[in-house]
Amino acid sequence: MNSKALNKTYAILAYCTLIGWIISLTKVGASDGEERKFIAFHLRQVLILMLLGAAVSIVDTIFFFIPYFGLFVINILSFALFICWLIGLISAIQGTRKCVPFVGQAGENILGDMFE
């Protein structure tokens, strides 16, 4: 397996589970050069999604007690988070560096070159 395919594998693995993210994090520590930057980019994107997921969970808990409107907000936020995750995963599968919608670029600005 060549280096580029292996890097794509670790980037995809980062989107799968927390354990996959940790495995990719250990791989980025052992990499260098362009492969390190590619995996680090997707690690940052997943970290942004995990933090956003925690925030959505808190908002969902608050809105759960509001009849009808709360359920609507919960579904919209959860669906938007899923779409962001899916776009990030597709970007990793294609081997590109595409930020997730809404929060990806802002997260890149905040996290800077973390994991590189």
N, C-alpha and C positions, 0 to 999 in steps of 0.2 A: 504494500500500500504506500503510495507516494505521500510526501509531506503535506501537500495541499488537501488531499482527501482526508488525511488524519486530522488536520486542523478543522475542517468542516465537521468532522465527526464530534470533536470536542465542543465546537460551538453549538451543534445541535443538542448534544448531551446536556449542555448548560440549561437549555430551555425545558428539559424533561422533568427533573425533580430537584429537590434541594441537594440530594446526594450527587446527582449529575453535575450540579453547579460546583459543588466542592471538588469533585474529581477534575473538572475543567480548571478550577482554580489552582490545583496542584500541578496540572500540566503547564499552565502559563508560567509558573515559577521555574519550570525546567526548560522553557523555550527561550528563543531569542530572535531578534530581527522582526521581519514582517509577519511571521506566523504568530509571534507573541502579541503583536498589535491587533491581529484579526480576532484571536480568542479573547483578548482583553476587552475589545469593543463589545462583543456579545455578552461577556460577563457583566459589564457595566449596564447594558440594556436590560438584562434579566434582573439585576439588583434594583434598578429603577422600577421594574414591574413588580417585584416583590414588595418594595416599599409602598408603591401605589396600591397593591392588593391589601396591605395592612390598613391603609387609610380608608379604602373602600369598605373593608370589613367593619371598621368603627362606624362609618356613616351608615352602613346597612343596619347595624345594631340600633342606632338611634332612630332611623326611619321605619324600623320594623313595627313600632307601636302606633304609627299613623295609618289608619285604615285607608285602603285603596291607593292613595297617593304614595304612601310609603312603599307598597309592593311594586308600584310602577317605577319608582326611583331605584329600588334595589335591582330590579331586572335590567334597567337601562345601564346602570353603572357596572354590573357584572358582565353584561354583554359587551360593553365597550372595552373592559379590561381583557376579556377573552379575545376580541378582535385585535387588540394591540399585541397580545402574546402570539397570536397566529401570524401576524405580519412579521414579527421578529423571527419566529421560527422559519418562515418561508425565506426570509433574507439569509438566515444561516444555511439553509439547504441549498440556496442558489450560490452561496459563497460570496455574497456582497455585504457591504457595510451600510445598511439602511436603518436609520433611526426609527423607533416605534412612533406611531402618531401621537400627537398631543404633548407627550412628556419626554420623548427621547432626546431631542436636541437640548432642552433645558437641563435634563439630567446629565448630558455629556458636558455641558458648561459647568455644572456644579461639581461633578466627580472628576473632571479634568482628565489626567492620564493615570488614574487609579488602575492598578493591576499591570501596568507596563513596566 
